[in-house]
């Protein structure tokens, strides 16, 4: 019975992976007609029914169905471009009415509005419309989530910006039209979801308290740590983070949520809090991140990845989390299939988590000599395993290799949970009584100043990073194939050593 259950578990995993493969393949090919896909699906169902008693035919049927469903899910995510879709009018000057349906992205010299179209205005009629448009407009007047606007502008189709696939980047948000400096008239406000409006307001209020409590650049840095807001961080500091391979800490993603969650759990346990209470405390912190950042889809995905890893560690089943992680990824792709290929954050989140699950236990024996106090060993293992697993993708996506990333992360990551915790308390207490928030502000300033200084020092080394003009996808595939082979070999070696120790 156990073997049969394991067989079903493996088939389930392969079914999910075949769906993911289908989504990936569909991202690069011309859409296949629904009739052809339906015919193939019927054929595979026939294979599954007639050959159900044959394990090989049954497996082929399941995998084929998963692959076809993955193809179809991606294809139906592409909009039908007709006169009712706003992108139909790309290349034309259009007047339309829409609602700001996402948090306003305020930059240094402009603001970006994501508008959900409602009506297209023509000389003789108003036509119901659908689709989203990215609006680039001046900093003032300010606009807010839920504002209903009347706009007049020249719509453009997103295009490549140098080597950056800007069109694919926007497509994952369902945006297929952009507009620069339009004529805008506010018609109404508070037309969005009340819950989201309240969350965005909470985020802005908290951000204002941080700015009142801390000087720059610490205030902007803390906003990046807690809220994922990077707009106020000076460019030279962001370049320092990039050269030292620590950019991930100033953007809430699965990469840093996973590592920081593990370190927070270890920290709570080391200060005397029980493992059970520490687990729930960290989960509450993850929930706070989701809420205070406006429950953005990228943050929700990151929290899910980090939460799954923490649950696995709590249950002591870290090595059995594969199905749960792949299922979580599949569910995310069901919601938005475009994130698989076109969202580096999703890819880094998943790979960093896989590194902590599969690589960290294997290399742990090599670093028993590292001290456990201040989470030095835990920090090193988490950083190294996540860094190694994401390295091929980072080289491919960003063309930069940080030589000092490992040592810098070891020096600053143990401090991050303390900085985030005291920073959160400083902001929260400022709502109650501002001088009380200032007291914690002094502590968090010291922690943040230490992090910035360490990053600045190591960034100044001439060998801190190496830039590459371009990396072939072949290198990416080779890198992960090699990594997989090493892990499989290392697991077999460890298993044989453990077996030999037991027999002796």
N, C-alpha and C positions, 0 to 999 in steps of 0.2 A: 504493500500500500504506500509505503514511504517513497519508493522509487517512482510509483505512478504519480504521486503528488508532485515530486520534484520534476518529473517530466512535464506536467501541466504548467508548473511555474516557469520552466524554461521556454515552453511554447508560448506562454503569455508574454514573456520578455521579448522573444523573437518577433511576435506579432506587433508589439509596440515599436520595436526597432525597424520593422519593415514599413510601418506607417511613417515613421520619421524619415526613412530613406525616400519614400514616395514624395514627401513634402520637399526634401532637398533636391531631388531630381526635377520636380515640377518647377523649381525656382529658376532653372536654366534652360527649359525647353519651351517651344511654342505650345500653347494650350491645345489639348486633345479634345475632340468633340465629346459631349456628354453621351451620345449614342454609342460611340466606340467604347468608352469606359464602361457603360452599362452592359454592353455585350460581353466584354471581358470579365466583368464581375459575375454575370450569369454563368459563363463558362467555368469559372473557378468554383462557384457554388456547386455546379454539377460534378466537378472533380472531387470536391469535398464530400458530397453526399454519396456518390457511387464508390469512392475509395476510402470511406471513413475507417474501415477496418485495417487498411494498409497505412502504417505509421508514416511512411515517406510521402505518399499521396496526400495524406491528411495534413502533414506539415507544409507541403507545397501549396495546398489550397489555402491554408491559414495565412501563410506569408504573402501569397499573391493577392489575397483580399486586402490585407493590411496595406500593401504597396499601392493598390488601386485606390483605396480610400484616402491615402495620403496625397496622391496625385489630385484626386477630385476636390479634397478640402482646400488645397492651394488654389486650384483653378477657380473655384467659386468665390474665393476671396477677392478676385479681381473684379472691379466694377463693370457694369454694362454701360458703355459710353453712348448715350442717346441724348436728344434735346432736353431731357429732364435732369441730366447730370451736368453739374457746373463745369466740369472739365471739357465738355463738348464745345465750350466757347473759348478754349485756349487760343490765343492769337487774335482775340477780339476785345474791343472795349465794351464792357458790360456794366449795367446797373443792377444791383441785386440787394436783397435783404437777408441778413443772417444773424446768428447768435454766437458770441464768444463762448465756445464749449470746452475750453481747457484753460489752465492757469496761464496768465499772461507772462511771456518770457521777456523780461526787461534786461536789455544789454546796456553797454556804456553810452551808445549814441543813437539807439533806436529800440523799439519794442516789437516783438512778434506776436501776432494774434492768430489763433486757430479758429476759423469761422466755419460753422456748420450752416450751409446754405438752406434757405427756406423758400424764397421766391426770387424769380428773375423778372425784373421790370422791363417791359417793352412799351413802345409808344402807345399801343392800343390795348394792352392786356398785361396781367401779371401771371406768370407761369410758375407752378409749383416746381421746386428744384431740390436736389439732394447732392451730397458730396461735401468735401471740406476744402478750404482754401487757406493757405498760409499768407498772412498779410504782414508786410514789413512797413512800419510807419514811424513817425517821429516820437520822441519820448513824451511829448505833451501835445494834447491833453492825455491824461492817463485813462486807460480802459481797464475793465474788470471782467472776471468770469460772470457770465449771465447777461452781459449788455447786449441788447438788440440794436444792430447797426444797419444803416443804409449806406451802401458803398458804391462808388463808381470808379472803375479802374480797368487797366489793360491786363487781362489774364495771360499768364505764360505757363508753358509746360516746364516742370523742373528738369534741369539738365546736369550733366557732369560738371563738377568744378575741379579742374585739373585732374587729379587721380581719385578724387572723392566722388563716389556714386550718390550724389545728392538726391537724384530721383528715387533711387531705391531706399535711401534713408527716410524720405518723406512718405513713401508708399507704405511703410510699416505702420504709419499712423493713419492711413487711409486718405492721404493728401496727394492730389494729382494736379493741383494748380497753385501758382504763386502770384502774388501781386505786390508791387512796390509803390509806396507813397500814394495811396488812393485818396480820393475825396470821401470823407467819412462824416456821417451825421448820426448822433445817438437818438434812437427812437424810444427806448425803454431800458430799464435795468431789472436785475433780479429775475431773469427769465430762465436761469439754469436750475439744476438740482439744489435744493436747500442744504442738503448734507454736505455736498462738495463745496458750496459757497462758505459754509461755516468752517470746514477744514482749511480752506485757503486763507480765511480770515485769521484762524488760529495760528497758522504758519507765519503770516505777516506780522501779527502781534508779537509772536515769540522772537522773530527776527529783529523787530524794533527794540525789544528789551535787551537782546544781545548787544546791539549797537550802542545802547545807553550804558551798558555795564562794562564793556571792554573797549580799549583803543584799537586802532588799526596797526598792523594787519591781522592781529589776533582775532578781532571780531569777525572779519570776513572768513578767516580760517575756520573758526568754530561754526559759522554758518554752513560751511562746506561739510564739516564733520557730521553735524547734527541734522541738517536739512538738505544737503546736497546742492546748496546754492553756491556757485563758484564765481559769480559775476563780479564780486568786489575784491577778489584776491588779485594782488598785483601780478602783472605778466611775468616779471622776473622771478617771483616766488613760484609760480606755476611751472616755469621753465626749470627751476631747481628740482621740483618734485618729479618732473618728467625725466631729467637726467639721472636721478637717483632711483627711478623705478618705484616711486611711492605715490603716483597720481591717484591710485585707487582709493587712498584714504580720504580724499576730499570729494568723493562722489559716492553716494549711497548705492552700492551694488552688491550682488551676491558675493563678489570677490572679498570685499572688506567686511561685509556683515557676517559672512561665514567665519573668517579669521577672528574678528573682534568678538563674535559670539562665543567662540571656543575659549578665548582668553578671559572674557568676562566670567564665564563659568568657572574656570580654574581660579581666578582671583577671588570670587565669592567663597569658594570652598576653602581656599588657603587662609582667609580671614576668619574662619570659624562658622560660616553659614553651612547648614546641612546641604548635601547634594540635591535633595528633593526641592528644598526651598530655593537654592541657587538656580536650579533648572527653571522653575516658574518665574523667578525674578528676571532672568534673561529673556524668557518668552514675552514677558510684559514689556521689556525694553524694545523687543522687535516690534511688538504691536504699537508702541509709541512712535517708532520710526515711521511705520506705515501711515498712522493717522496724521502726524505733524507734517509730513511731506505731501499731504493731500491725497493719500492713497493712489499715487501714480502707479501705473501698471508695471513699470520697471522696478519700482521699490517693492511692490507686492511679490513679484517674481523672485527678487533677491531674498526677501524675508522667508518665502516658502522654502527655498534652497537651504538657507541657514537654519530654519526651524527643523527641517527634516534631519539635518546632520546632528543637531542638538538632541532630538528625540532618539536617534539611533545611539548616540553616546550614552544617553540616560538609561536606555534599555540594555546597553551592553551588546548591541548587535550591529556594530559599525560595519562589519563585513557583509551584512545581509541587506544592505540598504539599496542595492542596485535596482531592484524592481520598483521600489518606491520613487527613486530619483527619475528613472526613465518614465514611469507613469506620470509624475509631476510635469516633466518636460512635454510629454504627449498632450496632457490636458492644456498646457499653455499654448501649444501649437494648434490645438483645436480652436482656441479662442482667437489666436493671431498667428497663422502659419508663416508669415513673412519674417518673424523674428529669428527663425532658424539660421538663415544665411545673411540677413541684412541687419542684424542687431548684435554688435560686438559685446554689449553688456550681457546679453543672455548667454552667449557662448562662453565668456569669461566666468560668469557665475557658475555655470554647469561644470566647466573644467576645473575651476578652483575647488569646488566641492568634491569632485571625483579624486583630485589629488590628495585632499585631506582623508578621504575614505580609504584609498587603495595604496598610496605611496607612503603616507605618514607612518603607518604601522610597520612597513618594511624597513624603513631607514631608522626607526627608533633605536634599535639595538646599537647602531653605529655611534650614537650620540649620548650614551649613558653617562659619559664623563661630564656632560654639561650640567651645571647646578640647576636645581628645581626652584630655588627662591626667586621671587620677582617674576615667575613664569618664564625664565630665560629659556629653558629647554622646550617648553610648550610653544613659546613664541617662535623659536628657531625651527622646530618641526613643522608647525603650521605654515610659516613663511616659505620654507624651502619646498615643501611638497606642493603648495599652491603655485609658487613661482615656476617650478620645473614643469608642472602640468600646463600652465598657460603660456610658457615661453615660446613654443613654436607659433602659436596664434598671434602673440604680441609682435613677434618678428615679422610675420606675414602682414598683419593689419597696419602696424605703425612704423615698421622699418627702423626700430631703435632697440638696442640691447644695452641695458644698464649693467656695468661691471660691478658696481658697488651696491646693487639693490639688496642683496641678502644681508649684508652687515648693517646697512641703514635701517632696514625693516626690523632687524633684531633689536637695534638700539631704541627705536621709537614705538614699535607696536605694543609693548607692555604698558606704555604710558597712555596710549590712545583711550582705553576704557576709562582710566582715571580722569582724563581730560574731558571725555564725553559726559561722564557722570557728574563731575563738578560743574561743567558748563551747563548741563541741563538744570541742575539745582540752582545755579546762579540766575538763569533766566526765569525759572519758576518762582523763586523767592522774590525776584524783582516785581512780580505781579502783586505780591503781598505787601512788601515794604522794600523800597529800592535800596536803602543803605545795607539791608541784610543781604541782598543780592550782590552788592559790591564786595562784601567780605569774601564770598566764594569766588567772586570775579578775580580777586588778587591771586587766589590759588590757581585757578584755571589759566590766568595770564602766564604764570610761571611755567606751567606744564606746556602750554602752547609755544612759549618763547623757546623752551628747550628743544621741542620738535623742529621748529623752523630753523634754529641755529644748527642743529645736527645736519639737516638736509642742506643748508647753505654751505657748510664746511665741505661735505663730501661732493657736492655738486661742483665745487671749485677745482677739484682734481682734474687734470687734463685727460685722464684715462677713465673718467666717470662713466661715459657712455660711448657707444659706437653706433653711427648712423649708417643705414644701408639704403641705396637708391631704390631697389625693388627686390622682393623675394618671390620666387616662383611658388605656385601652389604645389608643385612637386616636392619642394623642400618641406612644406607643411605636412603633406601626406607621409613623407619619409620620416619626419620627426615623430609623429604620433605612432607610426608603425614600429619604429625603434623603441619608443617608450613602452608600448604595449608588450613587445617581445621581452624587454628587460624585466618588466613587472612579472610576467608569467614565469620567466626563468628564476627570478628571485624568490617567488612564492614556492616553486618546486624545491629550491635549495633549502629554504627555511623549513618546509614540510619534512624533507628528508632528514635534516638535522634534528628536528623535534622528535621524529620517529626513532632515530638512532639513540637519542638521549633517553627516551622512554624504555627502549629495549635493553639498554645497559643498566 
